[in-house]
Amino acid sequence: ATHAGPVRNPYDPALIPGGSSGGTAAAIAARIVPAGLGTDTGGSTRIPAALTGTAGFRPSVGNGGAERRYDDAYGVVPISHTRDTVGPMARSAADIALLDGVITGAGPLPAVALNGLRIGLPAPLWAGLERQVEDVARAALKKLEAAGVVFVPVAMSELADLNGMVGGPIAIHEARVDLQAWLAANQAPVQTVAEIAARIASPDVRAIYDEVLAGTLDPHYEAALNHWRPLLQAYIAATFADERLDALLFPTTRLAAVQIDEINGSSTVSIDGAPPIDTMEAFLRNTDPASTCGIPGLSLPAGISAQGLPVGLEIDGPLGSDRRLLAIGVAIEQLLGEIPPPVL
């Protein structure tokens, strides 16, 4: 925003569209294009989808080998090879399924009926929501329950702590190492991460790269990657298996779109008058676990709040369940219906 001006939310130009793939989401929401590709390291296809009333998909990544759904290693400037992936964005899950089929060569979606689906509701991802987000999300749950979906409350009390041990150390360490390797391999005119960091216009992003260059989390990287991440992956896989869940469901973001700060960038945000919290952490909280452990996640429009803003619901599935997860998403959106388009 500092360099080229902010991307604006089509539902209210004074508000953010989310990021980092907010430009793609805004173009889709404004009906400029029907679909596009974003990139997702911590939530960057799903967060803007939620804030703009569109759909965003993060495919399976797993440990980056055969489990990685999209072979996109050479087409995107990296942040973190462990967490990065390209992801389709569109007006609907049905369109995302079409894009995913083109990318992977996958056949038709499997048949899925809502009646009898077992869907987990992770308690930590339903806590501390903005009221307008919770109202829309709870209304969607009632419609799904009436259609026969079986909701299973899951405590997942260790989710936040486990994810916290993994996400930061991996993303911050790999943001330097991976980018430096990419610059060298591609004979870029800028050859060091420090040179790039010095040219970053956004104060928020520049502050992150100050931490990247300082290497403060480097000592924790090996443990995060080889100890804590496998524990998190096993913890989430066990939740799916033990509770016989088809998916986890929760609001994609804790809050709806907030005001654009065109001067300084908004580093903190208040949810319903509560003490300010870090803006990036607020928006990333619910999307980050899927990114950290490499499972697929899909954000769908849940409805429009009383304040006139889109609210997203995310469904996460077990590793490798991408086509079934998309089929569940299509069934959910057919029940919930389309949200009104923005008035441009």
C-alpha positions as CSV (number, residue, x, y, z in Angstrom):
1,A,0.0,0.0,0.0
2,T,2.8,2.4,0.8
3,H,4.4,1.9,-2.6
4,A,1.5,1.6,-5.0
5,G,-1.6,2.4,-3.0
6,P,-3.9,0.0,-1.2
7,V,-6.1,-2.7,-2.8
8,R,-9.7,-1.9,-1.7
9,N,-12.5,-4.2,-0.7
10,P,-15.3,-4.2,-3.3
11,Y,-17.9,-4.4,-0.5
12,D,-16.5,-1.2,1.0
13,P,-13.6,0.7,-0.6
14,A,-12.5,2.0,2.9
15,L,-11.8,-1.5,4.0
16,I,-9.0,-4.0,3.4
17,P,-9.6,-7.0,1.1
18,G,-7.2,-9.2,3.2
19,G,-3.9,-10.5,2.0
20,S,-1.6,-11.3,0.7
21,S,-3.5,-12.3,-2.4
22,G,-6.0,-9.5,-1.9
23,G,-5.7,-8.2,-5.4
24,T,-6.8,-11.4,-6.9
25,A,-9.7,-11.7,-4.4
26,A,-10.8,-8.1,-5.0
27,A,-10.8,-8.6,-8.8
28,I,-12.9,-11.8,-8.4
29,A,-15.4,-10.2,-6.0
30,A,-15.8,-7.1,-8.3
31,R,-16.6,-9.5,-11.2
32,I,-13.5,-8.2,-13.1
33,V,-12.4,-11.9,-13.5
34,P,-14.1,-15.2,-12.7
35,A,-11.1,-16.8,-11.0
36,G,-7.4,-16.6,-10.5
37,L,-4.4,-18.0,-8.7
38,G,-3.1,-16.8,-5.3
39,T,-0.3,-18.0,-3.1
40,D,-0.8,-19.2,0.5
41,T,2.0,-19.4,3.1
42,G,-0.2,-18.8,6.2
43,G,-3.6,-18.0,4.8
44,S,-3.2,-15.7,1.8
45,T,-5.7,-17.4,-0.4
46,R,-8.3,-18.0,2.3
47,I,-8.2,-14.8,4.3
48,P,-8.9,-12.5,1.3
49,A,-11.5,-14.9,0.1
50,A,-13.3,-14.6,3.5
51,L,-13.1,-10.8,3.5
52,T,-14.4,-10.4,-0.1
53,G,-17.1,-13.0,-0.2
54,T,-15.3,-15.3,-2.5
55,A,-13.7,-18.8,-2.3
56,G,-10.1,-19.6,-1.7
57,F,-8.3,-23.0,-1.6
58,R,-5.1,-24.1,-0.1
59,P,-4.2,-27.6,-1.5
60,S,-2.3,-30.3,0.3
61,V,1.4,-29.8,0.8
62,G,2.3,-32.3,3.4
63,N,6.0,-32.7,3.8
64,G,6.6,-31.4,0.3
65,G,7.3,-34.6,-1.6
66,A,4.6,-36.8,-3.3
67,E,2.1,-35.3,-0.9
68,R,2.4,-31.8,-2.5
69,R,-0.6,-31.4,-4.8
70,Y,0.8,-28.6,-7.0
71,D,4.3,-28.8,-8.4
72,D,4.9,-25.0,-8.1
73,A,8.4,-24.8,-6.8
74,Y,9.9,-22.9,-9.7
75,G,7.1,-20.6,-10.7
76,V,6.8,-18.5,-7.5
77,V,9.3,-16.4,-5.6
78,P,9.5,-18.3,-2.3
79,I,8.9,-17.4,1.3
80,S,9.0,-20.8,2.8
81,H,9.3,-24.1,0.9
82,T,7.7,-25.9,3.9
83,R,4.6,-23.8,3.9
84,D,4.2,-22.1,0.4
85,T,1.7,-23.2,-2.2
86,V,-0.2,-21.8,-5.1
87,G,-3.9,-21.9,-4.6
88,P,-7.0,-21.3,-6.8
89,M,-9.4,-18.5,-6.0
90,A,-12.9,-18.1,-7.5
91,R,-16.4,-17.0,-6.9
92,S,-17.4,-20.5,-5.8
93,A,-16.1,-23.9,-4.7
94,A,-17.4,-25.4,-7.9
95,D,-15.2,-23.1,-9.9
96,I,-12.2,-23.9,-7.7
97,A,-12.9,-27.6,-8.3
98,L,-12.7,-26.9,-12.1
99,L,-9.4,-25.0,-11.7
100,D,-8.0,-27.8,-9.5
101,G,-9.0,-30.3,-12.1
102,V,-7.2,-28.4,-14.8
103,I,-4.1,-28.1,-12.7
104,T,-3.9,-31.7,-11.6
105,G,-5.8,-33.6,-14.3
106,A,-8.2,-34.9,-11.6
107,G,-11.6,-36.3,-12.7
108,P,-15.1,-35.4,-11.5
109,L,-15.6,-34.7,-7.8
110,P,-16.8,-37.6,-5.7
111,A,-20.4,-37.6,-4.7
112,V,-21.0,-36.1,-1.3
113,A,-24.2,-35.7,0.7
114,L,-24.4,-33.4,3.6
115,N,-26.7,-35.7,5.5
116,G,-24.5,-37.8,7.9
117,L,-21.3,-35.9,7.4
118,R,-19.3,-35.7,10.6
119,I,-17.7,-32.3,10.9
120,G,-15.6,-31.2,13.8
121,L,-15.9,-27.7,15.4
122,P,-12.5,-26.9,17.0
123,A,-13.1,-24.9,20.2
124,P,-9.9,-22.7,19.9
125,L,-10.9,-21.5,16.4
126,W,-14.4,-20.5,17.6
127,A,-13.2,-18.5,20.5
128,G,-12.8,-14.7,20.7
129,L,-14.7,-14.0,17.4
130,E,-16.1,-10.6,16.4
131,R,-19.8,-10.7,17.0
132,Q,-20.8,-10.1,13.4
133,V,-18.6,-13.0,12.3
134,E,-20.0,-15.3,15.0
135,D,-23.6,-14.4,14.2
136,V,-23.2,-15.3,10.5
137,A,-21.2,-18.4,11.2
138,R,-23.7,-19.8,13.8
139,A,-26.6,-19.1,11.4
140,A,-24.7,-21.2,8.8
141,L,-24.3,-24.0,11.3
142,K,-28.0,-24.1,12.0
143,K,-28.7,-24.5,8.2
144,L,-26.1,-27.3,7.9
145,E,-27.4,-29.1,11.0
146,A,-30.9,-29.0,9.6
147,A,-29.6,-30.6,6.4
148,G,-28.2,-33.6,8.5
149,V,-24.6,-32.6,9.2
150,V,-23.4,-34.0,12.5
151,F,-21.3,-31.5,14.3
152,V,-18.7,-32.8,16.7
153,P,-17.2,-30.4,19.2
154,V,-13.5,-31.0,19.5
155,A,-11.4,-29.4,22.3
156,M,-8.0,-29.4,20.4
157,S,-6.6,-27.7,23.5
158,E,-3.0,-28.2,22.4
159,L,-3.5,-26.7,18.9
160,A,-2.4,-23.2,19.6
161,D,0.7,-24.2,21.6
162,L,1.8,-26.8,19.0
163,N,1.2,-24.4,16.1
164,G,3.1,-21.7,17.9
165,M,6.2,-23.9,18.2
166,V,6.2,-24.5,14.5
167,G,4.9,-21.6,12.4
168,G,7.2,-18.7,13.3
169,P,10.6,-20.4,13.4
170,I,10.0,-22.1,10.0
171,A,8.5,-19.1,8.2
172,I,11.1,-16.6,9.5
173,H,14.1,-18.9,8.9
174,E,13.1,-20.1,5.4
175,A,12.1,-16.6,4.3
176,R,15.8,-15.7,4.2
177,V,17.4,-19.1,3.2
178,D,14.8,-19.9,0.4
179,L,14.8,-16.4,-1.1
180,Q,18.6,-16.2,-1.1
181,A,18.8,-19.5,-2.9
182,W,16.1,-18.4,-5.4
183,L,17.9,-15.1,-6.2
184,A,21.2,-17.0,-6.9
185,A,19.5,-19.7,-9.0
186,N,17.6,-17.2,-11.1
187,Q,20.5,-14.7,-11.6
188,A,18.3,-12.0,-10.2
189,P,19.5,-8.4,-10.6
190,V,19.2,-8.1,-6.8
191,Q,21.4,-10.7,-5.2
192,T,20.8,-10.5,-1.4
193,V,17.8,-10.6,0.8
194,A,19.2,-7.6,2.6
195,E,19.0,-5.6,-0.6
196,I,15.3,-6.6,-1.1
197,A,14.5,-5.8,2.6
198,A,16.0,-2.3,2.2
199,R,13.6,-1.5,-0.6
200,I,10.4,-2.8,1.1
201,A,8.0,0.1,1.3
202,S,5.4,-1.4,3.7
203,P,6.4,-0.8,7.4
204,D,4.7,-4.0,8.5
205,V,6.5,-6.2,5.9
206,R,9.8,-4.4,6.5
207,A,9.6,-5.2,10.2
208,I,9.1,-8.8,9.4
209,Y,12.2,-8.8,7.2
210,D,14.2,-7.1,9.9
211,E,13.4,-10.2,12.0
212,V,14.3,-12.4,9.1
213,L,17.7,-10.8,8.7
214,A,18.4,-10.8,12.4
215,G,18.0,-14.6,12.5
216,T,16.5,-14.5,16.0
217,L,14.5,-17.7,15.4
218,D,17.2,-19.6,13.6
219,P,18.2,-21.6,16.7
220,H,14.6,-23.0,16.9
221,Y,14.3,-24.0,13.3
222,E,15.5,-27.6,13.4
223,A,13.3,-28.4,16.4
224,A,10.3,-26.7,14.8
225,L,10.7,-28.7,11.5
226,N,11.8,-32.1,12.8
227,H,10.2,-32.3,16.3
228,W,7.2,-29.9,16.7
229,R,5.8,-30.1,13.2
230,P,5.5,-33.9,13.2
231,L,3.8,-33.7,16.6
232,L,1.3,-31.1,15.2
233,Q,0.7,-33.2,12.1
234,A,0.1,-36.3,14.2
235,Y,-2.2,-34.4,16.6
236,I,-4.4,-33.1,13.8
237,A,-4.4,-36.5,12.0
238,A,-5.4,-38.2,15.2
239,T,-8.3,-35.7,15.7
240,F,-9.7,-36.6,12.2
241,A,-9.2,-40.4,12.9
242,D,-10.4,-40.6,16.5
243,E,-13.5,-38.6,15.9
244,R,-14.2,-40.1,12.4
245,L,-14.4,-36.6,11.0
246,D,-14.9,-35.7,7.3
247,A,-13.7,-32.1,7.9
248,L,-13.0,-29.4,10.5
249,L,-15.2,-26.3,10.2
250,F,-14.6,-22.8,11.7
251,P,-14.8,-19.1,10.7
252,T,-11.9,-18.4,8.3
253,T,-11.0,-15.2,10.2
254,R,-11.9,-14.0,13.7
255,L,-13.1,-10.7,12.3
256,A,-14.5,-9.1,9.1
257,A,-12.6,-6.6,7.0
258,V,-11.2,-3.6,8.9
259,Q,-10.4,0.0,7.9
260,I,-7.4,0.7,5.6
261,D,-4.7,2.7,7.3
262,E,-3.3,4.5,4.2
263,I,-0.6,6.3,6.1
264,N,1.1,3.9,8.5
265,G,-0.4,0.5,7.9
266,S,-2.5,-1.0,10.7
267,S,-0.4,-3.0,13.1
268,T,-3.1,-3.5,15.7
269,V,-6.8,-4.1,15.7
270,S,-9.5,-4.2,18.3
271,I,-12.3,-6.8,18.2
272,D,-15.6,-5.4,19.5
273,G,-13.8,-2.9,21.7
274,A,-11.4,-5.4,23.4
275,P,-7.7,-4.4,23.9
276,P,-5.8,-4.1,20.7
277,I,-4.0,-7.2,19.3
278,D,-1.6,-7.6,16.4
279,T,-3.5,-7.4,13.1
280,M,-1.6,-10.1,11.3
281,E,-1.9,-12.5,14.2
282,A,-5.7,-11.8,14.5
283,F,-6.3,-12.6,10.8
284,L,-3.9,-15.6,10.7
285,R,-5.0,-17.4,13.8
286,N,-7.5,-19.7,12.2
287,T,-5.9,-20.3,8.9
288,D,-2.3,-20.9,10.1
289,P,-2.6,-24.5,11.5
290,A,-3.5,-25.9,8.1
291,S,-0.6,-24.1,6.5
292,T,1.8,-25.2,9.2
293,C,1.0,-28.9,9.0
294,G,0.3,-29.0,5.2
295,I,-3.3,-30.1,5.1
296,P,-5.9,-28.7,2.6
297,G,-8.2,-25.9,3.5
298,L,-11.1,-24.2,1.7
299,S,-12.7,-20.9,2.6
300,L,-16.3,-20.4,1.5
301,P,-18.7,-17.4,1.8
302,A,-20.9,-18.0,4.8
303,G,-23.1,-14.9,4.4
304,I,-23.3,-11.2,4.8
305,S,-23.2,-9.7,8.3
306,A,-25.6,-7.2,9.7
307,Q,-23.0,-4.6,9.0
308,G,-23.0,-5.6,5.3
309,L,-19.6,-7.4,5.2
310,P,-18.8,-10.9,3.9
311,V,-17.9,-13.6,6.4
312,G,-16.1,-16.8,5.5
313,L,-16.2,-20.4,6.7
314,E,-13.2,-22.6,6.4
315,I,-13.3,-26.4,6.1
316,D,-10.0,-28.3,6.5
317,G,-9.6,-31.9,5.5
318,P,-7.1,-34.7,6.2
319,L,-3.9,-34.7,4.1
320,G,-4.6,-35.7,0.5
321,S,-8.4,-35.4,0.8
322,D,-8.5,-32.4,-1.6
323,R,-11.1,-33.6,-4.0
324,R,-13.4,-34.8,-1.3
325,L,-12.9,-31.6,0.6
326,L,-13.9,-29.6,-2.5
327,A,-16.9,-31.8,-2.9
328,I,-18.0,-31.0,0.6
329,G,-17.4,-27.3,-0.1
330,V,-19.7,-27.5,-3.2
331,A,-22.4,-29.2,-1.1
332,I,-22.2,-26.6,1.6
333,E,-22.3,-23.7,-0.8
334,Q,-25.3,-25.2,-2.6
335,L,-27.1,-25.2,0.8
336,L,-26.0,-21.8,2.0
337,G,-26.6,-20.1,-1.4
338,E,-24.8,-17.2,-3.1
339,I,-24.2,-14.0,-1.3
340,P,-25.2,-10.7,-2.9
341,P,-22.5,-9.1,-5.1
342,P,-20.9,-5.8,-4.1
343,V,-22.5,-2.6,-5.3
344,L,-19.9,-1.0,-7.4
